[in-house]
Amino acid sequence: MGAVRDDCFAAGDALMCLDAAIAAIATRLTPVTGRESVALADALHRILAEDLTAGRDVPPADNAAVDGFALYFDDLDPEGESELAVAGRIAAGHPLDRPPRRGEAYRIFTGAPMPVDANGGGPDTVVMQEDCVAADARVRIPPGVKRGANRRKRGEDIRAGDAVLARGTRLSPADIALAASIGLSSLPVHKRLRVAVFSTGDEVCDPGEPLCEGGIYDSNRYGLMALLQTLACEITDLGILPDDREKIRTALAAAARSHDLLITSGGVSTGEEDHVRAAVESQGRLHFWRLAIKPGRPIAFGTLAAGGREAVFIGLPGNPVAVMVTFLRLARPAILRLSGARDAAPLVFRVPADFAYKKKRERFEWMRARLVPDAGGHLIARKHPKDGSGILTSMTESDGLVEIGEAVREIKPGDLVDFLPFSEVMA
């Protein structure tokens, strides 16, 4: 009699490595959404559908960087204190009402335009009010002022004609502010990806309902919908489907007719009640479904054909931690690609490990960890004490994931490891 397997990752057929799965997603998926124009206030996290070019300079004119006094540098005594008449006041939106003259200073406020004479010249320097003494319409300026001090130049941020944002950018608050600075009130973006989300299982209940004996509340579906909201998807909640192959097949076929992506958790393994995989293969195909990763070995990626069109299918594992981890590292980039986003890998940081760990070769693993300061105040990765793929609290009590490549066999305290902050992939 053969030995009983105590490793859920041990199976007869070969598992696909993570890089091969990511490459399969990248080569098989292209943007599927159309485009539309949305108001600037509604553009957060939307995907830009065309390059943006500035139609104006930013700032549009030379202006003061501080509150103080605008003056001609050449009117200052290079060796000692200077005194000038204060001949005007300039505030933001209220330029000087006459051309400036040599020998004069002008009270000026942050953001106010520098005065310009008829020849295009004018005061070229702003002295901070804290460095001056003003009284009786005159101001005394100390020596040591530098030419051009505290003066912002026209177009020093953006020049008319500059490319400012590239097509495929997932718009951040800074991107939206930048678009506003060049006068845009709306932006061309890809339409929202239409995603249908469902769970399966006779034991699964919606929160708020009475639990049946042996039942569990459906945390996966609500977690997935929350993650999809961060990606600006148009979400349809199909609810919980029963453990019935024909009903699952019918529901998938209906959803595929009007959605770009179908995503679920559970039901894609090899158990007798795992009907989702068979339902997908009956009306489409799976490009992969078992990866050499932990957590999350049973993850399926494929397509369904219905109503003369195809929808992408992603079947995530059933355990809640595995659902979130595989979503962040596999489903999320697939969704961004379908939505028209440029490839933009999240930032991964190298930090010292505060733990020892051994793993199998040829398997990619993720470990939940917090960043904590060591005795010298430097951040180190501390492994969460509970590493089961059903321990959802390990996600809320961690700052991110330690990523351990296939070739790594052992980690010792002090070894540098790759750390992926949740802030990189959950916002």
C-alpha positions in Angstrom: 0.0 0.0 0.0 1.3 3.4 -0.9 1.9 6.1 1.7 -1.0 8.4 2.4 -0.4 11.9 1.0 -0.2 14.5 3.7 0.6 17.3 1.3 -2.4 18.8 -0.5 0.0 20.1 -3.2 1.1 16.6 -4.1 -0.7 15.3 -7.2 0.0 13.1 -10.1 0.1 15.6 -12.9 2.5 18.5 -13.2 1.6 21.9 -11.9 2.0 25.1 -13.8 4.5 27.5 -12.4 3.4 31.1 -11.5 5.4 32.8 -14.2 3.9 30.6 -16.9 0.4 31.4 -15.6 1.1 35.1 -15.6 2.5 34.8 -19.1 -0.6 32.9 -20.3 -2.8 35.7 -18.9 -0.7 38.4 -20.6 -0.7 36.7 -24.0 -4.4 35.6 -24.1 -6.1 38.8 -22.7 -6.6 42.1 -24.5 -8.8 45.0 -23.6 -12.5 44.2 -24.1 -14.1 47.5 -23.1 -15.3 50.4 -25.2 -14.6 54.0 -24.3 -16.6 56.9 -22.9 -16.0 60.4 -21.4 -16.5 61.0 -17.7 -16.4 64.1 -15.6 -13.2 64.7 -13.7 -14.9 64.1 -10.4 -15.9 60.6 -11.5 -12.6 59.5 -13.0 -10.8 58.0 -10.0 -9.4 54.6 -10.7 -10.8 54.6 -14.3 -8.4 53.6 -17.1 -7.4 56.4 -19.5 -8.3 55.6 -23.1 -6.0 57.9 -24.9 -2.8 59.9 -24.3 -3.3 63.4 -22.8 -1.4 66.4 -24.1 -1.3 69.8 -22.4 -2.9 72.6 -24.2 -1.4 75.3 -22.0 1.6 76.1 -19.7 1.4 75.3 -16.0 1.8 77.6 -14.3 0.4 80.0 -17.0 2.6 82.9 -15.9 5.6 83.6 -13.7 4.3 83.9 -10.1 5.4 84.3 -6.5 6.2 81.2 -4.5 5.9 83.1 -1.2 4.3 86.1 0.4 6.7 89.0 0.2 7.9 91.8 -2.1 8.5 91.6 -5.8 11.4 93.7 -7.1 14.1 94.1 -9.6 17.3 92.3 -8.4 19.4 95.0 -10.1 17.9 97.6 -7.7 19.5 95.9 -4.7 22.7 97.0 -3.1 25.0 93.9 -3.4 26.9 94.9 -0.3 24.4 96.2 2.2 20.8 96.8 3.0 18.5 98.3 0.3 15.4 100.4 0.7 12.6 100.7 -1.9 9.2 102.4 -2.1 6.3 99.9 -2.0 4.3 101.1 -5.0 1.5 98.5 -5.4 -0.2 95.3 -4.2 -0.5 92.1 -6.2 -2.7 89.2 -5.1 -3.6 85.9 -6.8 -6.2 86.8 -9.5 -5.5 90.5 -9.2 -2.5 91.6 -11.2 -0.8 95.0 -10.9 -3.0 97.6 -12.6 -0.1 99.4 -14.3 3.3 98.5 -15.7 6.1 98.1 -13.1 9.0 100.5 -12.8 12.6 100.2 -11.7 13.3 101.3 -8.2 10.0 100.1 -6.9 8.9 97.1 -4.8 5.5 95.5 -4.9 3.7 93.7 -2.1 2.9 90.3 -3.5 1.2 87.1 -2.3 1.8 83.4 -3.0 0.5 82.5 -6.4 0.1 86.1 -7.6 1.4 86.8 -11.1 4.7 88.7 -11.4 4.2 92.1 -13.0 5.4 92.5 -16.6 6.3 95.7 -18.3 5.7 96.7 -21.9 8.9 95.1 -23.1 8.2 91.7 -21.4 10.6 92.4 -18.5 9.8 93.3 -14.9 10.6 92.4 -11.4 12.5 89.1 -11.3 12.9 88.4 -7.6 10.7 87.9 -4.6 12.0 88.5 -1.1 10.1 86.7 1.7 8.1 89.1 4.0 9.8 87.5 7.1 13.2 88.8 5.8 12.0 92.4 5.2 11.1 95.4 7.4 8.1 97.3 5.9 6.8 100.7 7.2 5.4 103.9 5.8 5.1 102.5 2.3 8.7 101.5 2.2 10.5 98.3 2.6 14.1 97.5 3.8 15.7 94.4 2.2 18.8 92.7 3.7 21.9 91.8 1.6 22.4 88.3 0.3 19.3 88.0 -1.8 19.7 85.7 -4.8 18.5 86.8 -8.3 15.3 85.0 -9.2 14.6 83.9 -5.6 11.1 82.7 -4.8 9.9 83.1 -8.4 8.1 80.3 -10.2 8.6 80.3 -13.9 5.8 80.0 -16.5 5.6 76.4 -17.7 8.1 75.1 -15.1 5.7 72.2 -14.3 4.1 71.6 -17.8 4.7 73.1 -21.2 2.0 73.4 -23.8 2.3 70.3 -26.0 3.8 68.1 -23.3 2.5 64.5 -23.0 1.2 64.4 -19.5 -0.6 61.1 -19.0 -0.4 58.0 -21.1 -3.2 55.8 -22.4 -3.8 52.9 -20.1 -3.0 54.9 -16.9 -5.2 53.9 -14.0 -6.1 57.3 -12.8 -4.9 58.2 -9.3 -5.8 61.4 -7.3 -2.6 63.0 -8.5 -3.4 62.1 -12.1 -6.8 63.8 -11.8 -5.3 66.9 -10.2 -2.8 67.0 -13.1 -5.6 66.8 -15.6 -7.5 69.6 -13.8 -4.3 71.8 -13.9 -4.3 71.8 -17.7 -8.0 72.8 -17.7 -9.7 69.5 -18.5 -13.2 69.0 -17.1 -13.7 65.4 -18.4 -11.5 62.5 -19.5 -11.7 59.8 -22.1 -11.7 56.5 -20.3 -12.4 52.8 -21.0 -15.9 51.7 -20.0 -16.2 49.7 -16.8 -15.4 46.0 -17.0 -18.7 44.1 -16.5 -18.0 41.4 -13.9 -20.4 38.7 -12.6 -19.5 37.3 -9.1 -20.9 34.2 -7.6 -20.3 31.6 -4.9 -21.2 28.0 -4.9 -22.0 25.5 -2.1 -25.0 24.2 -0.2 -23.2 25.0 3.0 -22.7 28.7 2.1 -25.1 31.3 3.5 -25.4 35.1 3.0 -24.5 37.1 6.1 -27.6 37.9 8.1 -29.3 34.6 7.3 -29.6 31.8 9.8 -26.8 29.3 9.5 -27.7 25.7 8.6 -25.9 22.9 10.4 -22.3 22.9 9.2 -22.9 26.1 7.3 -20.5 29.1 6.8 -21.1 32.7 5.9 -20.0 33.8 2.5 -17.0 36.0 3.2 -15.4 35.2 -0.2 -18.0 36.8 -2.4 -18.2 40.0 -0.4 -14.4 40.3 -0.3 -14.2 39.8 -4.0 -16.8 42.4 -4.7 -15.0 44.9 -2.5 -11.7 44.2 -4.3 -13.5 44.7 -7.7 -14.8 48.0 -6.5 -11.3 49.3 -6.1 -10.8 48.4 -9.8 -13.8 50.4 -10.9 -15.7 47.4 -12.3 -19.4 47.2 -13.0 -20.4 44.4 -10.7 -23.3 41.9 -10.9 -23.9 39.8 -7.8 -25.2 36.4 -8.9 -25.4 35.3 -5.3 -24.8 31.7 -4.1 -25.4 28.9 -6.6 -26.3 25.4 -5.3 -24.1 22.3 -5.7 -25.9 21.3 -8.9 -23.9 21.0 -12.1 -26.8 21.8 -14.5 -27.9 24.9 -12.5 -24.3 26.2 -12.4 -24.0 25.6 -16.1 -27.2 27.4 -16.9 -26.2 30.4 -14.6 -22.8 30.6 -16.2 -24.2 30.6 -19.7 -26.7 33.4 -18.9 -24.0 35.5 -17.3 -21.5 35.0 -20.1 -24.0 36.6 -22.6 -23.8 40.0 -20.8 -20.6 40.1 -18.9 -16.9 40.4 -19.8 -15.7 38.4 -16.8 -17.1 35.7 -14.5 -15.3 35.2 -11.2 -16.0 32.8 -8.3 -14.3 31.0 -5.5 -14.4 27.3 -4.8 -15.7 24.5 -7.0 -12.7 24.2 -9.3 -10.9 21.4 -7.5 -11.3 17.7 -7.9 -13.9 16.9 -5.3 -17.2 15.2 -6.2 -19.1 18.4 -5.3 -16.8 20.7 -7.2 -19.0 21.3 -10.2 -17.8 24.7 -11.5 -14.8 23.3 -13.5 -17.0 20.8 -15.3 -19.7 23.4 -16.0 -17.0 25.7 -17.6 -15.5 23.0 -19.7 -18.9 22.0 -21.0 -19.3 25.4 -22.8 -15.7 26.7 -23.1 -12.2 25.7 -22.0 -9.8 26.1 -19.2 -6.3 27.3 -20.1 -5.0 26.3 -16.7 -6.4 25.3 -13.3 -3.6 24.0 -11.1 -0.6 26.1 -10.2 2.5 25.3 -8.1 1.7 28.0 -5.5 0.7 28.2 -1.9 -1.9 29.2 -0.9 -4.1 28.7 -3.9 -3.2 25.7 -6.0 -6.6 25.1 -7.5 -7.1 28.3 -9.5 -8.8 28.2 -13.0 -8.4 30.6 -15.9 -10.5 30.0 -19.0 -13.2 31.3 -21.4 -16.9 30.6 -21.9 -18.8 31.0 -25.2 -22.4 32.1 -25.1 -24.6 34.2 -27.3 -22.0 34.6 -30.0 -19.4 36.1 -27.6 -16.8 35.0 -25.1 -16.4 35.8 -21.5 -13.3 35.2 -19.4 -13.7 32.9 -16.4 -11.5 33.0 -13.3 -12.1 30.4 -10.6 -10.3 31.2 -7.4 -9.7 28.7 -4.5 -12.3 28.2 -1.8 -10.2 29.1 1.3 -10.6 32.8 2.1 -6.9 33.7 2.4 -6.2 31.8 -0.8 -9.0 33.8 -2.5 -7.5 37.1 -1.6 -3.9 36.2 -2.3 -4.6 34.7 -5.8 -6.9 37.6 -6.6 -4.2 40.2 -5.8 -1.5 38.4 -7.7 -3.4 36.7 -10.6 -6.9 38.0 -11.0 -6.1 41.7 -10.4 -3.6 42.0 -13.3 -6.0 40.0 -15.6 -8.8 42.5 -14.7 -6.6 45.5 -15.3 -5.5 44.1 -18.7 -9.1 43.4 -19.7 -10.0 47.0 -18.6 -7.4 48.5 -20.9 -4.7 49.3 -18.3 -1.0 49.3 -19.1 1.1 46.6 -17.5 2.1 48.0 -14.2 3.6 45.6 -11.7 3.2 46.6 -8.1 6.2 47.7 -6.1 7.8 44.9 -4.2 10.4 45.9 -1.5 13.4 44.0 -0.1 13.3 43.8 3.7 15.1 41.6 6.2 13.1 38.6 7.5 12.4 38.2 11.2 11.7 34.5 11.0 13.1 31.1 9.8 11.2 29.1 7.3 11.8 26.0 5.0 9.8 25.2 1.9 9.7 22.9 -1.1 11.5 23.8 -4.3 9.5 24.5 -7.5 6.6 26.1 -5.6 5.9 29.8 -5.2 4.7 30.7 -1.7 3.2 33.8 -0.1 3.4 34.4 3.7 1.4 37.0 5.5 3.6 39.4 7.5 3.8 42.7 9.3 6.5 45.3 9.1 7.9 46.0 12.5 10.9 48.1 13.6 14.0 46.2 14.8 16.2 47.4 17.7 17.8 50.0 15.3 14.5 51.3 14.0 14.7 49.5 10.6 11.7 47.7 9.3 11.7 43.9 9.2 9.1 41.4 8.0 7.5 39.4 10.9 5.6 36.4 9.8 2.0 36.1 11.1 1.9 33.3 13.7 -1.1 31.6 12.0 -0.5 30.6 8.4 -3.5 28.5 7.5 -5.3 29.5 4.3 -8.6 29.7 6.3 -7.3 32.2 8.8 -8.9 35.4 7.5 -7.7 37.4 10.5 -4.2 36.9 9.3 -5.0 39.2 6.4 -6.4 42.0 8.6 -3.5 41.7 11.0 -0.8 41.8 8.3 0.7 44.6 6.2 1.4 42.6 3.2 2.9 39.4 1.7 6.3 38.0 1.8 6.9 36.4 -1.7 9.1 33.3 -1.8 10.2 32.2 -5.3 10.4 28.6 -6.5 14.2 28.3 -6.2 14.2 29.3 -2.5 14.5 26.4 0.0 15.1 28.2 3.2 14.9 31.6 4.9 16.9 32.5 7.9 16.5 35.5 10.2 18.2 38.5 8.6 17.8 37.2 5.0 16.4 39.7 2.6 13.0 38.8 1.3 10.5 40.3 -1.2 7.7 42.1 0.5 4.5 43.2 -1.3 2.5 45.8 0.8 -1.3 45.4 0.6 -1.4 49.2 -0.1 0.1 48.4 -3.5 -2.7 46.1 -4.6 -5.8 46.9 -2.5 -6.3 50.5 -3.4 
